[in-house]
Amino acid sequence: MRRVSVVLGILFGVLTGVVVIAVSYLGSQLAGLPFAPFNLFDFMTRVLPGRVVIFSVEMMVAIISALAVGPSSQVGKLAEQAIALVQFAVLGGLYGGVLAAIGRRRGLERSPAVGLGIGLVLSLAFILIVAYLGFPTAGPVASVLWLVVVSAAWGLALGWLLRGMVPARAESPGGGLSRREVLYLMGTAAVALIAGVVGLRVALPKSSPAQPSGPVAATPAMAKTSGAAASPQEDVLAQRIQPAPGTRSEITPNAEFYHVDINTVPPSVDAQAWWLELSGLVDNPMSLTLDQIRARPAISQVITLSCISNPIGGDLISTTLVTGTRLKDLLEEAKLRPDAKALYIESTDGFYETVVMSDIMDERTLLVYAMNDEPLPVEHGFPLRIYIPNRFGMKQPKWILRMEAVADEKTGYWVDRGWSKEAVVRTTSVVDDVTVQKAGGKTILAGGIAYSGARGISKVEVQVDDGPWTAAKLRLPPFSPLTWVQWRLEAQAQGGSHTAGVRAYEGDGTLQAPADNSTFPNGATGIDTFSFSV
């Protein structure tokens, strides 16, 4: 009898938790109120030991890559969101189980009052979590009231359902589920199902005119690029060799550009209320609106960005045309003091990082507000992010809110969790595809990309099985000195199964590191391979 009561409490807790998830989600979408399941997950990822988070990230990327279920960043984000929802449902089960256990000792008749008390305590925990993360657009007052009402209502509903089990116990003295309990469970499950369907309907993506309707042009307008990383003229690019079939696009559409951050959903920033604060060791502190930043001299350059968590051959690497203003110019206008050694950046989501002086003074370092001639997408840092040559994405904050010139270099969010302090990109090369060019035949055509940050690529070599390393043709010049280089190789191969490997040399002739190393803490190294049959 005692066991069934606790089990019922767990079941009711899970089912009512689903209802709370749906109601909370509706509130977040319709009124900008906190969404407790994601808030809880984001809080845990920030306070858990860094090695735990790193292990989870590496495992998730490895599983997604092994299963080939889709783009790692998109599938990974969906997985995080699913884990957050399951985690909240488990919390609901614990809530219901504890309430049922208390009811067994003190009487189920008092369950609504006890449930209300626990709900108020739970609301306090949620309020502290949301305050730690930063209140959403609804503001602190509305957010606090919302969390109190939802949590209190959850406790009352759980208590009321358990109190309804009192007469049911008399109907089923043998300890099994009574007809009343079955009806209660079915009714609660129906409510949970309806709430979940409504929440899912609201969650379905809607078309937005701000998003690109299709892939970007194969060759963006190179005439608009400028500065130290300006692109070659279009007539020069037109004379290059053609990429091999199956080679990824030289420019990544915004919708396919990888995105990794510390949030289950990207922060939503009101551009009209946003401004950039520049303070610290400057003689002329500044507060700039987005329009004022856009009005400054603009620089456009094609860049490749890679995640330090990208495994060998992974897809957490993309190329785009960015537009922004030079960080160097802005700090010169603010009159950076001689004792300033670095720039500390804080983001809307609580992310933080330090930009060293060599990167600050690099003319290619930009405060970016556009990608592929579109306003910076929300998931990529709208309204403002930074781009720094030769650094992994972990060093390049998005959703920038504040910049402070400091005398001592501070650590960054991921550095505090064990990742590389410098995060200099590692040279990598990838086989995108190998195709057989002649029916039944011997000729294969392989293609892929090689990337070495701003250090350039001077040579790419391909090896089939245990054969010699053969130089591939490079599609030169690339769109800019900051991007990957496409390569192409035509070779002979006998019938059967084969494996192709690729390696690249930097601009000065340095060979990429061939030894297999995991992504933590400096980025992955090793030789990418591709299996194919002739």
N, C-alpha and C positions, 0 to 999 in steps of 0.2 A: 504493500500500500504506500509506504514511504517512497520507494523507488519510482513508482509510477507518477507520483505527485511531482517529483523533481524533474523527471523526464518530460512531463507535460509543461512544466515551467520553461524548460529549455526550448521546447517546440514553439510555445507561445512567444518566447523571447525572440527567436529567429524570425518568425512570421511577422510579428509587430515591428521588428527591426527593418524588414523589407519595406513596410509601410512608411516608417520614419525616413528611410533612404529616399523613397519617392517624394514624400512631402518636402523634405529638406532640399532635394534637387529642384523641385518646382520653385521653391522660394529663392534659390540661388539664381535660377534662370530668369524669373519674372521680376525680381526685385533686388538682385544683387546681394542677397543675404548669405550667411555662411553655409557651406555644405559640409556638415560635420564629418562624414566618412573620409573625404579627401583631406580635410583639415587634420584629422587624426593621423592619417598615413604620412602626410608631409611633416608633421611634428616628429613622428617616430624616426623618419629618415634623417632628421637634423640632429637628434639627440642620441641615436644609437652610435656605438663605437664605429669609427671610420672603417676599420677592417671588415666589420660585418656588412656595411653598405657596399664596400668595394667587392667583396665576395659575391654579394647578391647581384651587382651589376655585371660582373664577369660571367657568372653562371647564366644570367638571362640572355646576354648577348651570344654566348656559346650555344645555348639551346636553340635560340631563334635561327642562328646561322646553320646549325646542323639540320634542323627541320625544314629550312628554306620556306617558311610560311609567309614571308613578306619582308618589306623593308624593316631593318632592325629597330630604327628609332620609332617608327609608327607602331609596330607590333609590341615593342617594349613598353611604350606609353599605355597602350590598351591593357597590357598585362598588369602594369602598375595599378591602373584604375580598377581592374577586376579584383586584384588582391585587396585593394582598399575597401571595396564593397563586401567581399567575403569577410574581411577582418571585422567590419562593422556588424555584419550578421552574427559572427561568432560572439562579439561583445553583447549583442542582444540575447544570444543563448545563455551566456553567463549571467546576465541581468535577470532573465526569467528563472534560471536555476537557483540563484541566490534568493530571490524573492519567494520562490516556492519552498525552499529549505527553511527560511524564516517563518513562513506561514505554517509549516508542519509543527514548529515548536510553539509558536505563539497564537496560532489560530488563523486560518485563512480569511476569517471575517475581517481582519484588520489589514489585509493585503493592499487595498487601495491607498490607505494612509501611509503604509510602509513604502509602497511603490512611489508615491508622490515624494516622500522624503529622499529616497535614493535618486529619483529623477532630478531633484533640485541640487543634490551633491554632484550628480553627473553634469548638470548644466554649468556648475561652477568650473568643473574641469575643462569643459569645452570652451568656456569664456576665456580661461587662462591660455588655452592653446591658441585660440584665434587672436588674442591680444599679442601673443608671442610672435605669431606669423604675420600679423598686420591685418587690421579690419578691412573687409571688402568694401565695395562701393556704397553699400547701404549705410555705412558709418557705424560708430561704436554703439550708440543708443539703440538703434533698430536691431543691430546684431545681437546685443545682450538680451533684449526682450524676446527676440525670436528663439534663441537657444534655451531660454528659461521656459517659454511656453511649450516648445516642442518636447523638451526633456520631461517636463512635468506631465504633459499629456500622455507621453509614452509610459511613464510610471503608473499613472492612474488607469490607463487601459490594461496594462499587464495585471495590476492588482484586481481590477474588476473581473477580468477573465478568470483569474485563479479563485476569487471568492465564489464565482459561479460553480466551482467544482465541489463546494461543501455538500449540497444535496446530492450531487452525483456520486459521492462516496457511498452514500446509503443505498443507491441503486445498484452498485457493483461491489458488494462486500468481499468478493473473491479477489479483488485487486486488479482486474482487467479494466479496460476502458468501457465506460458506460455509454449509453446512447447519447446522453447530454454532452459528455466529453467529446464524442465523435462529432456531434453537431457544432460544438464550439470550435473544434479544430478546423472543420470544413468551412465554417463561416469566416474564421480568421484567415485561412488560406485563400479564400475567395477575395477577401478585401486586399490581401497582400498582392494577389495576382493582378487585380484591377489597378491598384496603385502602381505596381511595377510596369504594367502596359502603358499607363498614362505617362509615367516618368520617361519610359523608353521613347514614346512618341515625341515628347518634348526634346529628347536628347538627339533625335535623328538629325543629321546635318542638313542644313538648308542652303540653297544656292545663295551666293553673295557676289554682287557685282564687283567687289574689291578683289576677288580672287581671279587669277588668270583662267581663262576658259580652256586653254590647251597648252601644249608645249611651246616654249619660247622658240624664236627663230634659230635656225642652226648657226647663223652668224649674226650676233647682235651688231648694232651700229657702232663700229669701231671708231668712227670719226668723233664720237662724243667723249671717248676716253681721253684722259689728260694726266699730266704730272709725271712723276718718276717711273710709274708702271704703265704708261700709255701703251695701247695695243698697236701692232703693225698696221699699215694701211691695208684696206680691203683687197686691193689688187695683188698685194703680196700674199695675203692669206689664200686668195683664190688659186694660186699656183701650187699649193701644197698637194701631197699625195692624198688619196682618199682613205678614210679609215677602213679597217677590215670589217666584214659583216659581224654584227653582234657586239661591236665596241660601244661602250656607253657614250651618250651624247657629250659633246665637248662642254656644253652649258647645261646645267641642271635646272629644270623648271622649278619654280618656287614650291609647288605642291609636292615635289619629290625630294627637295633638299632636306638632308637629315637634320634632326633637331633633338638635342639632349639637354635637359635642365633638371632642376631639383624639385619640380612641381608636378603634381598629377595633372593639372590643367594650367596653361600659361596665364600669367597675370593679365588682367584687363585694365588698361590704363586709359583714362580720359585725356585725350590730347589737349583739350581746351583748358583743363585744369593743371596740366603737367608743366613743370619747368625744370631746367637743369641748374643745379647749384654748384658753382666752382668757388672753393674757399681754401683756407690753409695758408701756406707760405707764398702768397701772391700779394702784390701791392694794389691790385685792382680786382677785388672779388666780383663775381658776375652771377646773375640769375637770368637765364635765357629761356624763352619760350621756344616751342618747336618751329614756329614761323620765323623767329629770329635766327635760329640755327640754319634753317633752309635758305634764308636770305644771304648767308655768308657765301664766299667763293666756293663753288662746288668742284669736287674731284670725282671722276668715275674711273674705276679700274676693275678688271676681271681678276677674281681671286679664287683660290681653292682653299677650303676649310676642312680640317680633319679633326675627329674626336680622338683623344688619347686612349679611349676605350675601344678603338677600332682594331679588331684582330687582323692578322695577315689575310688579305683577300676580302675583308669585310666591306660593308656598304655605308659605314659612318664617315663618308667623305663625299664632298660635293663641290661644284664650281658654279659661280654666279657673277653677274655684273653688279657691283655695289656702287652707290653714290653717297657721298657725305662731304664733310669738311675736315681739313687737316687739323689734327689735335695740336700739332706743333704751333700752328698759327694762332689758335685760340689761347694757348698758354703764353705765347709771346705778347698777345694783346692784354692778357691779365697780368703781365709783368712778373713772371716767375722769379722768385728770389734765388740768390746764389746758393743758399743753404738747402734748397729743395732738392731732394735726391730721387723722389719717386712720386707717383700719383696713386692715391688710394681711391678705389671706385666702389660705391655701394649701389645695389640694384633694388628695385621695388619689391622683389621676392625675398630679400634678405641675403642674397648672394653678395660676395665681396672679393676683390682681387686688387693686386698692386701692379702698376705698370712702371717698369724701371726707366731710367732716364734715356738709355739708348733707344728704347722703343718709343718714348715720348717724342724724341727729336727725329725719328725716322719719318721722312716725308710721305711714306706710303701708309702710315698709321692714320686711320680715319675714324671719325665719329659718323657712323652710317645711319641713314634714315630711309634708304630705298634699296630694293633688290630687283634686278631685271626690269628696271623702269617701272616698278610697282612700289607703292608705299611699303615700308618694312612690314612683313606679315606679323601678326600677333605672336605666333610661336617662335619667331626669329628675333624678337626683342622690341617690337613697336612700343614707344616711338623712336628709341635710340639705342644703338649698341656700338661696340668698338670693334674695329678690325686691326690686328697687329700681324705683320709678316713673320713667318718662321715659327709661330707659336701654335700649339694645339688649341682647340676651342675652349678648353677649361680656363685659359688665361684671358678670355675675351668676353667680359660681361655683357649681358643683354638687359633690356628694360632699365637702362642706367637712370639713376635718380640724383646721385651726388658724387662729386669728385673733389678730393682734398689733396693739395700738394703737401707732402710730408718730408721730414728730414731723414727718417729712417724707413727702410723698406719693410713693410709689414707682410705677413703671410696672407694667403688666399683661402677661400672656402675649401677647395679640394686639396690644397697644400696641407692644411690643418688635418686632413684625413689621410695623409700619407703619400699623396701623389707628388710628382716632380715639382720642385720649386720653379725651375726654368721652363719646363714643358716645351722644349724645342722639338719641332716635328722630326720624325725619323724618316729616312729615305725608304720608300716602298714602291713596289711594282706589282701589277695584277694582270693575270690572264682573264680577260672578259669572256672570250669564246674562241673555239677552234672549229672550223668548218672544212668539209671535204669539197674541193672545187671540181673534181671530175668524177663522173659516174664510175663506180667500181674501182676508183683509181687511187692515185698515189699522191696527188698534190693537196696539201692542206694550207689553209689561210688562218693565221692566228692574229689576234689583236687584243689590245688592252691599254692600260695607262701606267705611267710612272710619275712619281711626285717626290720632290725634295725641298718643299718650302720655296724660299726665294733663292736657294742655292743652284737651282737649275738642274737639268738632266742632259748629260753629254752622250750617253750610250745606253742601250738596252740590249740584253742578250737573252736568247731563248734556248732551252735544252729540251730535247725530246728523248724520253727514257734516259739511258746512260750515254747518249751521244754527245758530241762536242757542243760547246756553247756557241751559238751562231748569232751574229749581230742582226738586229731587227732594224727596219727603216723607221725613223722618227718623223712625225708629222710636224715639221718645223717651218716657221716659228710658231710657238704656241700663242694663244690669245693674249697672254701677257707673261712677264717673267715671274709672276706669282701663282701660276696655275700648273696643273698636271700637264703631261705631254702624252699624246696618243702615239702608240707604236703599232707596227704591222710587220708580219713575217710570212713569206711564202716559202714552203719547204716541201720536201718529199718524205713520205712515210709509207711503210709497208702495211699490208692489211693486218687487222687485229686491234687489240686494245693498247692504248699508249697513255703516257703522262707527260705533260709539258710543264716545265718550270721556267720562271722568269727572274731576272735580276737586273738592277739598274745602277748606273754610275752617276754621281753628282757632277755638276758643272766642272769641277776641278779634277775629275777623274777618280774620286773616292768611291769605292764599291760599297753598296749598301751592306749592312751587317747581315751575314748569311745565317748566323746562329739563331735558333728558335728561342725567343723570349716572350713571355706573356705581356699583356698590356700594362700591368702594374709593376713599377710606378712610373716608368719613363716612356711608355708606348711600346707596341709590339715590334719585333724584328723577326726576320726569317724569309724563306723563299716560298712564294705562292705557287701552287701547282694546280693543274686542270686536267682531268681525265677525259679521254675521248676515244672513239673507235673509228677505224677506217674499214 
